[in-house]
Amino acid sequence: MTEVNDRALTAVTAALLERARSLNALSIALTILAIAALMALSLLDAGRPVVALALATSVAAGLTETYLALRVAFDAALFRLLAENAIDVTALDAAMTTLGLLPAAKAGRPLGPRVAGARRLLVAQVAAAAIQLLLVLLGTAVAVIS
């Protein structure tokens, strides 16, 4: 790839990853809702184990989504720095290796695998949020039906 293409690829990757912030906001709201519903269930002594299990599992999915959101946001910031030529890949690898964030064996990888890895993290974040939403909806449906 030429330098222009690398710059465009890093800029587009950063823009894509930055969109995950709104997904994280939704996930945080769902996590708070699930925790509040679990507290209400325990206070009401509702004895609805399926609802409680769905909500508790949704909280776990929310925590997973939050972890992935942190990783995606970090990658977005790094791709943004690369796109703006604020840092080059060699300096990035050196800093990441020094901080223990990148194994030395992965330093020097081409841009393509880096983008693919960032996209995999984003897909995992989307999946965690989708599972969380489905579990909240399931818990709500079971609570309404029973």
GUNUVEX-945164 format. One record per residue: residue in three letters; x, y, z of N, C-alpha, C in turn. Coordinates in nm, 3 decimals, padded with zeros to 5 digits, always signed. Layout:
BEGIN
['Ala',[X,Y,Z],[X,Y,Z],[X,Y,Z]]
...
//
This chain:
BEGIN
['Met',[+00.083,-00.119,+00.000],[+00.000,+00.000,+00.000],[+00.087,+00.125,+00.000]]
['Thr',[+00.038,+00.228,-00.062],[+00.110,+00.354,-00.059],[+00.079,+00.427,+00.070]]
['Glu',[+00.156,+00.530,+00.098],[+00.136,+00.606,+00.222],[-00.004,+00.667,+00.227]]
['Val',[-00.053,+00.716,+00.113],[-00.187,+00.775,+00.108],[-00.292,+00.669,+00.144]]
['Asn',[-00.280,+00.550,+00.089],[-00.374,+00.444,+00.119],[-00.368,+00.402,+00.265]]
['Asp',[-00.247,+00.393,+00.321],[-00.233,+00.360,+00.462],[-00.300,+00.466,+00.549]]
['Arg',[-00.279,+00.590,+00.513],[-00.339,+00.699,+00.590],[-00.492,+00.694,+00.581]]
['Ala',[-00.543,+00.669,+00.462],[-00.687,+00.659,+00.445],[-00.743,+00.540,+00.522]]
['Leu',[-00.672,+00.427,+00.516],[-00.717,+00.308,+00.587],[-00.720,+00.331,+00.738]]
['Thr',[-00.617,+00.395,+00.790],[-00.615,+00.421,+00.934],[-00.723,+00.522,+00.974]]
['Ala',[-00.747,+00.621,+00.890],[-00.850,+00.720,+00.920],[-00.990,+00.657,+00.920]]
['Val',[-01.016,+00.575,+00.819],[-01.147,+00.510,+00.811],[-01.165,+00.410,+00.925]]
['Thr',[-01.059,+00.339,+00.958],[-01.066,+00.244,+01.071],[-01.095,+00.319,+01.200]]
['Ala',[-01.026,+00.429,+01.223],[-01.050,+00.509,+01.343],[-01.195,+00.557,+01.347]]
['Ala',[-01.245,+00.606,+01.234],[-01.383,+00.655,+01.230],[-01.482,+00.543,+01.261]]
['Leu',[-01.458,+00.425,+01.205],[-01.546,+00.311,+01.231],[-01.544,+00.274,+01.379]]
['Leu',[-01.427,+00.262,+01.436],[-01.415,+00.223,+01.576],[-01.474,+00.329,+01.670]]
['Glu',[-01.462,+00.455,+01.632],[-01.516,+00.562,+01.716],[-01.669,+00.556,+01.725]]
['Arg',[-01.735,+00.496,+01.627],[-01.881,+00.485,+01.630],[-01.927,+00.392,+01.742]]
['Ala',[-01.840,+00.310,+01.794],[-01.877,+00.215,+01.899],[-01.911,+00.284,+02.031]]
['Arg',[-01.878,+00.412,+02.044],[-01.910,+00.485,+02.168],[-02.060,+00.486,+02.195]]
['Ser',[-02.139,+00.506,+02.093],[-02.284,+00.510,+02.113],[-02.337,+00.372,+02.154]]
['Leu',[-02.278,+00.268,+02.100],[-02.316,+00.132,+02.140],[-02.283,+00.110,+02.287]]
['Asn',[-02.169,+00.159,+02.332],[-02.131,+00.146,+02.472],[-02.227,+00.223,+02.562]]
['Ala',[-02.273,+00.338,+02.518],[-02.369,+00.415,+02.598],[-02.499,+00.336,+02.616]]
['Leu',[-02.545,+00.272,+02.509],[-02.665,+00.188,+02.518],[-02.641,+00.072,+02.615]]
['Ser',[-02.526,+00.010,+02.606],[-02.494,-00.103,+02.692],[-02.489,-00.062,+02.839]]
['Ile',[-02.432,+00.053,+02.866],[-02.427,+00.103,+03.005],[-02.569,+00.124,+03.058]]
['Ala',[-02.655,+00.183,+02.975],[-02.795,+00.204,+03.016],[-02.864,+00.071,+03.043]]
['Leu',[-02.840,-00.027,+02.958],[-02.901,-00.160,+02.978],[-02.848,-00.226,+03.105]]
['Thr',[-02.720,-00.210,+03.133],[-02.661,-00.267,+03.254],[-02.724,-00.205,+03.378]]
['Ile',[-02.739,-00.075,+03.378],[-02.801,-00.006,+03.492],[-02.946,-00.051,+03.508]]
['Leu',[-03.017,-00.062,+03.398],[-03.156,-00.108,+03.401],[-03.164,-00.250,+03.458]]
['Ala',[-03.076,-00.338,+03.414],[-03.078,-00.477,+03.461],[-03.044,-00.484,+03.610]]
['Ile',[-02.948,-00.405,+03.653],[-02.913,-00.404,+03.796],[-03.030,-00.352,+03.878]]
['Ala',[-03.094,-00.246,+03.832],[-03.210,-00.191,+03.903],[-03.324,-00.294,+03.909]]
['Ala',[-03.346,-00.363,+03.799],[-03.452,-00.465,+03.796],[-03.419,-00.581,+03.889]]
['Leu',[-03.293,-00.620,+03.895],[-03.252,-00.726,+03.987],[-03.273,-00.683,+04.132]]
['Met',[-03.241,-00.559,+04.162],[-03.262,-00.507,+04.298],[-03.411,-00.504,+04.331]]
['Ala',[-03.491,-00.462,+04.236],[-03.636,-00.459,+04.257],[-03.690,-00.600,+04.280]]
['Leu',[-03.642,-00.696,+04.202],[-03.685,-00.835,+04.219],[-03.651,-00.886,+04.359]]
['Ser',[-03.531,-00.853,+04.405],[-03.491,-00.902,+04.537],[-03.569,-00.832,+04.648]]
['Leu',[-03.599,-00.705,+04.631],[-03.677,-00.631,+04.731],[-03.821,-00.680,+04.736]]
['Leu',[-03.874,-00.714,+04.620],[-04.012,-00.760,+04.613],[-04.024,-00.909,+04.645]]
['Asp',[-03.909,-00.974,+04.661],[-03.906,-01.118,+04.684],[-03.992,-01.188,+04.579]]
['Ala',[-03.969,-01.149,+04.453],[-04.054,-01.193,+04.343],[-04.037,-01.341,+04.310]]
['Gly',[-03.923,-01.400,+04.341],[-03.904,-01.541,+04.315],[-03.920,-01.581,+04.170]]
['Arg',[-03.864,-01.505,+04.083],[-03.869,-01.534,+03.939],[-03.728,-01.568,+03.891]]
['Pro',[-03.687,-01.693,+03.908],[-03.548,-01.728,+03.877],[-03.510,-01.710,+03.731]]
['Val',[-03.602,-01.732,+03.638],[-03.569,-01.716,+03.496],[-03.542,-01.569,+03.466]]
['Val',[-03.623,-01.481,+03.523],[-03.604,-01.338,+03.503],[-03.471,-01.295,+03.565]]
['Ala',[-03.447,-01.340,+03.689],[-03.323,-01.303,+03.757],[-03.201,-01.354,+03.681]]
['Leu',[-03.208,-01.476,+03.630],[-03.096,-01.532,+03.555],[-03.072,-01.454,+03.427]]
['Ala',[-03.178,-01.420,+03.356],[-03.164,-01.343,+03.232],[-03.102,-01.207,+03.261]]
['Leu',[-03.149,-01.141,+03.366],[-03.097,-01.009,+03.400],[-02.952,-01.016,+03.449]]
['Ala',[-02.921,-01.115,+03.532],[-02.784,-01.129,+03.582],[-02.688,-01.160,+03.467]]
['Thr',[-02.731,-01.244,+03.375],[-02.647,-01.276,+03.260],[-02.632,-01.154,+03.170]]
['Ser',[-02.736,-01.072,+03.163],[-02.726,-00.950,+03.083],[-02.627,-00.852,+03.145]]
['Val',[-02.620,-00.849,+03.279],[-02.520,-00.764,+03.345],[-02.380,-00.814,+03.310]]
['Ala',[-02.360,-00.945,+03.311],[-02.230,-01.002,+03.274],[-02.195,-00.967,+03.129]]
['Ala',[-02.293,-00.975,+03.040],[-02.270,-00.937,+02.900],[-02.237,-00.788,+02.890]]
['Gly',[-02.301,-00.707,+02.973],[-02.273,-00.564,+02.975],[-02.132,-00.533,+03.022]]
['Leu',[-02.086,-00.607,+03.122],[-01.949,-00.588,+03.169],[-01.849,-00.631,+03.062]]
['Thr',[-01.881,-00.739,+02.992],[-01.796,-00.783,+02.881],[-01.793,-00.676,+02.772]]
['Glu',[-01.909,-00.621,+02.740],[-01.917,-00.516,+02.638],[-01.835,-00.395,+02.679]]
['Thr',[-01.839,-00.360,+02.807],[-01.763,-00.245,+02.856],[-01.613,-00.268,+02.839]]
['Tyr',[-01.567,-00.388,+02.874],[-01.425,-00.420,+02.854],[-01.388,-00.408,+02.706]]
['Leu',[-01.471,-00.466,+02.620],[-01.443,-00.459,+02.477],[-01.449,-00.315,+02.426]]
['Ala',[-01.541,-00.235,+02.481],[-01.551,-00.094,+02.441],[-01.424,-00.018,+02.477]]
['Leu',[-01.366,-00.049,+02.591],[-01.240,+00.015,+02.628],[-01.129,-00.021,+02.529]]
['Arg',[-01.124,-00.147,+02.491],[-01.023,-00.192,+02.395],[-01.046,-00.126,+02.258]]
['Val',[-01.171,-00.120,+02.214],[-01.204,-00.060,+02.085],[-01.170,+00.089,+02.086]]
['Ala',[-01.203,+00.158,+02.195],[-01.174,+00.301,+02.205],[-01.022,+00.327,+02.201]]
['Phe',[-00.946,+00.240,+02.266],[-00.801,+00.253,+02.264],[-00.749,+00.234,+02.122]]
['Asp',[-00.797,+00.131,+02.054],[-00.757,+00.110,+01.914],[-00.797,+00.228,+01.827]]
['Ala',[-00.915,+00.283,+01.850],[-00.960,+00.399,+01.771],[-00.864,+00.515,+01.788]]
['Ala',[-00.822,+00.538,+01.912],[-00.729,+00.648,+01.938],[-00.594,+00.623,+01.869]]
['Leu',[-00.548,+00.498,+01.872],[-00.421,+00.466,+01.807],[-00.430,+00.482,+01.655]]
['Phe',[-00.540,+00.434,+01.597],[-00.556,+00.450,+01.452],[-00.570,+00.599,+01.416]]
['Arg',[-00.634,+00.675,+01.501],[-00.645,+00.819,+01.476],[-00.506,+00.883,+01.476]]
['Leu',[-00.421,+00.845,+01.573],[-00.284,+00.898,+01.577],[-00.207,+00.860,+01.450]]
['Leu',[-00.223,+00.737,+01.406],[-00.157,+00.694,+01.282],[-00.209,+00.772,+01.163]]
['Ala',[-00.339,+00.793,+01.156],[-00.400,+00.864,+01.043],[-00.353,+01.009,+01.037]]
['Glu',[-00.333,+01.068,+01.154],[-00.291,+01.209,+01.159],[-00.139,+01.224,+01.153]]
['Asn',[-00.070,+01.113,+01.132],[+00.077,+01.112,+01.129],[+00.139,+01.168,+01.256]]
['Ala',[+00.068,+01.155,+01.369],[+00.121,+01.198,+01.498],[+00.223,+01.098,+01.551]]
['Ile',[+00.219,+00.977,+01.497],[+00.311,+00.871,+01.537],[+00.321,+00.774,+01.419]]
['Asp',[+00.436,+00.710,+01.406],[+00.446,+00.609,+01.300],[+00.436,+00.470,+01.364]]
['Val',[+00.419,+00.370,+01.280],[+00.395,+00.234,+01.328],[+00.512,+00.183,+01.410]]
['Thr',[+00.634,+00.216,+01.370],[+00.752,+00.169,+01.444],[+00.754,+00.228,+01.585]]
['Ala',[+00.728,+00.356,+01.597],[+00.724,+00.421,+01.729],[+00.607,+00.368,+01.812]]
['Leu',[+00.495,+00.345,+01.747],[+00.378,+00.289,+01.816],[+00.411,+00.151,+01.873]]
['Asp',[+00.472,+00.066,+01.792],[+00.509,-00.068,+01.837],[+00.609,-00.061,+01.952]]
['Ala',[+00.705,+00.028,+01.942],[+00.805,+00.040,+02.049],[+00.739,+00.083,+02.180]]
['Ala',[+00.651,+00.180,+02.174],[+00.582,+00.226,+02.295],[+00.492,+00.118,+02.352]]
['Met',[+00.418,+00.051,+02.265],[+00.329,-00.055,+02.310],[+00.407,-00.171,+02.372]]
['Thr',[+00.520,-00.206,+02.313],[+00.603,-00.314,+02.367],[+00.661,-00.274,+02.501]]
['Thr',[+00.708,-00.151,+02.512],[+00.763,-00.102,+02.638],[+00.660,-00.106,+02.750]]
['Leu',[+00.536,-00.073,+02.718],[+00.428,-00.073,+02.817],[+00.372,-00.212,+02.844]]
['Gly',[+00.419,-00.310,+02.770],[+00.369,-00.446,+02.787],[+00.233,-00.468,+02.723]]
['Leu',[+00.195,-00.382,+02.632],[+00.065,-00.392,+02.565],[+00.072,-00.467,+02.433]]
['Leu',[+00.193,-00.495,+02.387],[+00.212,-00.565,+02.261],[+00.329,-00.661,+02.277]]
['Pro',[+00.305,-00.789,+02.251],[+00.418,-00.883,+02.255],[+00.520,-00.846,+02.147]]
['Ala',[+00.646,-00.860,+02.178],[+00.751,-00.824,+02.082],[+00.734,-00.899,+01.950]]
['Ala',[+00.681,-01.021,+01.956],[+00.662,-01.100,+01.835],[+00.560,-01.038,+01.739]]
['Lys',[+00.470,-00.955,+01.790],[+00.368,-00.893,+01.704],[+00.412,-00.757,+01.650]]
['Ala',[+00.523,-00.705,+01.699],[+00.572,-00.575,+01.651],[+00.611,-00.588,+01.504]]
['Gly',[+00.586,-00.483,+01.430],[+00.624,-00.482,+01.289],[+00.523,-00.544,+01.195]]
['Arg',[+00.405,-00.581,+01.247],[+00.302,-00.639,+01.160],[+00.255,-00.536,+01.058]]
['Pro',[+00.213,-00.582,+00.942],[+00.155,-00.490,+00.844],[+00.023,-00.431,+00.896]]
['Leu',[-00.022,-00.328,+00.831],[-00.143,-00.259,+00.871],[-00.268,-00.346,+00.858]]
['Gly',[-00.275,-00.429,+00.756],[-00.392,-00.514,+00.732],[-00.431,-00.600,+00.851]]
['Pro',[-00.339,-00.677,+00.908],[-00.375,-00.757,+01.025],[-00.414,-00.672,+01.146]]
['Arg',[-00.359,-00.554,+01.157],[-00.395,-00.465,+01.268],[-00.541,-00.420,+01.254]]
['Val',[-00.577,-00.383,+01.132],[-00.715,-00.342,+01.105],[-00.810,-00.459,+01.129]]
['Ala',[-00.772,-00.577,+01.082],[-00.856,-00.696,+01.100],[-00.875,-00.726,+01.249]]
['Gly',[-00.771,-00.713,+01.328],[-00.782,-00.736,+01.472],[-00.874,-00.635,+01.538]]
['Ala',[-00.863,-00.510,+01.499],[-00.951,-00.407,+01.555],[-01.097,-00.432,+01.517]]
['Arg',[-01.118,-00.476,+01.394],[-01.255,-00.507,+01.351],[-01.311,-00.626,+01.427]]
['Arg',[-01.227,-00.725,+01.457],[-01.273,-00.840,+01.537],[-01.317,-00.795,+01.676]]
['Leu',[-01.242,-00.704,+01.736],[-01.282,-00.651,+01.866],[-01.415,-00.579,+01.857]]
['Leu',[-01.433,-00.500,+01.751],[-01.559,-00.428,+01.732],[-01.676,-00.525,+01.715]]
['Val',[-01.655,-00.629,+01.637],[-01.760,-00.730,+01.616],[-01.794,-00.798,+01.749]]
['Ala',[-01.693,-00.828,+01.829],[-01.717,-00.889,+01.960],[-01.794,-00.794,+02.051]]
['Gln',[-01.763,-00.665,+02.044],[-01.836,-00.567,+02.124],[-01.983,-00.562,+02.080]]
['Val',[-02.007,-00.559,+01.952],[-02.144,-00.558,+01.900],[-02.218,-00.684,+01.944]]
['Ala',[-02.152,-00.798,+01.938],[-02.215,-00.924,+01.978],[-02.250,-00.922,+02.127]]
['Ala',[-02.160,-00.873,+02.210],[-02.187,-00.866,+02.354],[-02.307,-00.775,+02.382]]
['Ala',[-02.313,-00.662,+02.314],[-02.426,-00.570,+02.333],[-02.556,-00.633,+02.283]]
['Ala',[-02.550,-00.704,+02.172],[-02.671,-00.769,+02.118],[-02.721,-00.877,+02.214]]
['Ile',[-02.629,-00.956,+02.267],[-02.667,-01.059,+02.364],[-02.728,-00.994,+02.488]]
['Gln',[-02.667,-00.887,+02.532],[-02.719,-00.815,+02.648],[-02.862,-00.766,+02.622]]
['Leu',[-02.884,-00.704,+02.509],[-03.017,-00.655,+02.475],[-03.119,-00.768,+02.469]]
['Leu',[-03.082,-00.878,+02.405],[-03.173,-00.992,+02.397],[-03.207,-01.047,+02.535]]
['Leu',[-03.110,-01.053,+02.624],[-03.135,-01.104,+02.759],[-03.226,-01.011,+02.839]]
['Val',[-03.206,-00.880,+02.824],[-03.296,-00.785,+02.891],[-03.438,-00.799,+02.836]]
['Leu',[-03.451,-00.812,+02.705],[-03.582,-00.830,+02.645],[-03.647,-00.961,+02.690]]
['Leu',[-03.567,-01.068,+02.697],[-03.617,-01.197,+02.745],[-03.665,-01.186,+02.889]]
['Gly',[-03.583,-01.126,+02.973],[-03.622,-01.109,+03.114],[-03.749,-01.027,+03.128]]
['Thr',[-03.759,-00.923,+03.048],[-03.880,-00.839,+03.052],[-04.002,-00.918,+03.004]]
['Ala',[-03.988,-00.990,+02.895],[-04.099,-01.068,+02.842],[-04.146,-01.173,+02.942]]
['Val',[-04.053,-01.242,+03.004],[-04.091,-01.345,+03.103],[-04.158,-01.280,+03.224]]
['Ala',[-04.107,-01.164,+03.265],[-04.167,-01.096,+03.380],[-04.310,-01.050,+03.349]]
['Val',[-04.333,-01.003,+03.228],[-04.465,-00.955,+03.189],[-04.562,-01.072,+03.175]]
['Ile',[-04.514,-01.183,+03.118],[-04.601,-01.298,+03.094],[-04.638,-01.367,+03.225]]
['Ser',[-04.545,-01.378,+03.319],[-04.573,-01.453,+03.441],[-04.633,-01.370,+03.550]]
//
